[in-house]
Amino acid sequence: MADNKPGGAPPSTPDYELDEMLELDDPAQYRALFEDTRKEIVSLLLERAATTSELAEVLGKPKGTVGHHLKVLADAGLVRVVRTERVRALEAKYYGRTARVFLYQREHEAVGEEERVLAQAAAEISHAPGGELTANMRYARISPERAREWAHRLNDLVMEFASQPAEGDVTYALVFGVYATERPPLRHQEDA
């Protein structure tokens, strides 16, 4: 699994250098990444490097809380200070991800992550302001190999979507799911 899937030319964002991939191999990385606020932080850092204050403002959380989450992520090797700037008498630290894509297995805190992503998407859709919304669902009886191929293709599309230059005042989301169902197939016509 990947929190984002690499594919094609590297996107223009974020505004700092980072590795293309990091495979999570330590339970501490799973504990760090698979917590809601920390997932939001690493997601925001795909757009650009940000300070604790900037992240706190977007997340609507106190700076101390965001600072704690950044420390947990940094200790796990998932974020780092990518640059500093002198702002009056203070030094502002800008945090960035250590990799564009975090690869993970369905273990530790990642168990159930896909279900949580889809539940979050459903909740966001139900509270979305008017405007652009499209959703669809189709079923296909295909092999597990073809299902994995579709999942990879869709992951590539998600990465292309996420790499778009930031513009406008509205943040859009793209969500997909490829999963096996318990829906029975129609019997062959000659069996009916």
Salt bridges, closest charged atoms under 4 A:
ASP3 OD2 - ARG97 NH2 2.77
ASP15 OD2 - ARG83 NH2 2.98
GLU20 OE1 - ARG100 NE 3.40
GLU35 OE1 - HIS69 ND1 3.75
ASP36 OD1 - LYS39 NZ 3.64
GLU54 OE2 - ARG48 NH2 3.20
ASP75 OD2 - LYS71 NZ 2.90
GLU107 OE2 - HIS108 NE2 3.63
GLU113 OE2 - LYS39 NZ 3.01
GLU113 OE1 - ARG116 NH2 3.04
GLU114 OE1 - ARG106 NE 3.43
GLU145 OE2 - ARG148 NH2 3.68
GLU149 OE2 - ARG146 NH1 2.62
